[in-house]
Amino acid sequence: MTRHPLRRHRLSRATGALSGRKRGAQPKVVALGGGMGLSASLTALRRITGDLTAVVTVADDGGSSGRLREELGVLPPGDLRKALAALCGDDEWGQTWAQVIQHRFESKGDLHEHAVGNLLIVALWEQLGDHVQALDLVGKLLGAHGRVLPMSAVPLELQALVRGHHPERPDDMVTVRGQATVALTPGEVQSVHLVPADPPAVPEAVAAVLDADWVVLGPGSWFSSVIPHLLVPELLDALVSTKARKVLSLNLAPQPGETEGFSPQRHLEVLGRHAPKLAMDVVLADEAAVPDRESLADAAKRLGAAVELAPVASPDGVPIHDPELLAAAYDRIFRMHGRIGPWR
């Protein structure tokens, strides 16, 4: 199969940058999010730095994670598992373990649809009694190219204020509860909050943000994976006060349900309402997904950010990020917008 020429060119730049940095310090990068959006960022970022930390939302209440959470009272492990899988290398060891932890059982019993990685993570939590230590151990087993941390050590419930949830009452406002429900809710999400309110952040996550050279927020489900990080006070304080440069990585398309009909600039406006003190440095968007570049630039300016447009979508037309193109885009941003530091 012939590799897409743009992908080949940009990958060579990104991987070349990494090989050059291996001789010295590398940029310390923290990526925040959850689900497939965070996985896309991590798969790209591990190609350009070896100093990478994922900070993952813990409000999931659906599927295997929801069942384990309800039965055992644990943090939902699913998004943590996906992040670990994304950090696995492209060699045989990494890809084998990525497939193992992502494997789901098929049965007529209680194991049906449980992911192997979810069970492994929860087992180590019970054995060690320490969320961070257990995730570090799983990462060591997998040979993960980075570290995975939960944003909080307590299970969280996501709640959303939704207008028009009931089609027959389009102006009514109702509260929708649970991340899985919020992600697919009909109507227009106005705002989200966490229960319990003001949850404690994992100290290691706060420390990673404060010590970072770059922080990447998004892509991902905007209300259920991206914004929840801004609702953890200690984590938000760290994001506001850190000296790290911050990239907001936009989705390729609105998500059916929670952001249906949203323009790229609307995503920025919603984020700004939830965290008015948070400034960004760069907004990254796919050049084909921005019909109104001027409006996006205006919205980014209100966050203190410049807009970088790049081809980061899969060339086959599927609305998913291409890891090689996304890696090239991040690498260019880090080089163009980074402060002079020991890793440059």
Steps between C-alpha positions, in 0.01 A plus 500: 500500500634846409521738792323833458783743401398770748491245780845372401649851494349614827576175682866527403510850651333387824701182548819683404430756768459226758821321404685831529356575843594159638856629532381767743198603698156466340194719546290401799147464367177443692187400306156529659179336383334162475379236262603482136588869477771470765619175343548683169712769668710247691563284194631811325690653790695185587657532155660835585584484872592239755391719794122467478228489766129438441249644748171316450142580592332258744129567452420209268195301610424286196597153377760293681627801694153585625436144613830479689440840652153403619599156630834585664482874563824559305608768256381420147806340338396512133647834391815428701532169314457670162770751587740222599429316175568817301839534670607150397779496242475388141730201558370145547501525880307824507241401243445159659433652840284773352279233345493296821383780728244615242361147457139457609350171609200361317283273710151443628611571855622787715830537316329601175645824359745548787840615372808311618679825578214623718518185714880521522495863612229443762679190631819699553306779669366246746840337547704818544241741636654781295358623169820659373733218601272245333478694174878548499541124539264428210690752289828327586355163399383638167819692431285814473667809355373728774300513821124484558333673795135548601399865540338417837516204736123497562237375254314797354153546358461737207181702487388728217245778473323437170255716308238318292578154631136416438416590137143593589635761747788666314547787746500295820825448691565163660793338680641190333711269718786269404778532244360233270163679495648847457708382202187402306244740640245659269463874537772761553744466788534836677751408770640207694608448860638220714358316799652520751571864429859620542656151500864464606757465224762227497815678626720339235272640228527852643877465528528380139306802371712743702822338380402471131641681200177441306145410599263358237124513563276307261392372258210299636138513609485865598260494795573147624877462449663841452320753722481272812872566563418867543247416772763360738614813688859395575550386142352820359720709731803311371395557138454871565829547688733263311777652289434232237368597158150365436350351183128453452450227240159515333287215377460423132121521514221571749401200709143376454318580820706724724651736237281442197490812284797663678744702292872484588476842663200390706719237661737775614219717630361215711842425646549867582171514690598205717850631574510877439844542660666236280705629209631289214798558273406304188177362356566211262233414243482297183507743209211325324276517809501881534253667262537843664863565584445861605238408761724227638793742521283751688384233748857379549621855560254532788680205658836660431583246232620488141341258253704232328330321211646171379383186320462266798205285386534154354554537123238232429218735599410331830458772768784377722840653564794354313775437758786584264346824377397599852854428624642724228257779595589480870870491419473813285301681772752408770782631283330819381324606818718356775708712730873455482582232753741214576321258265517724192 
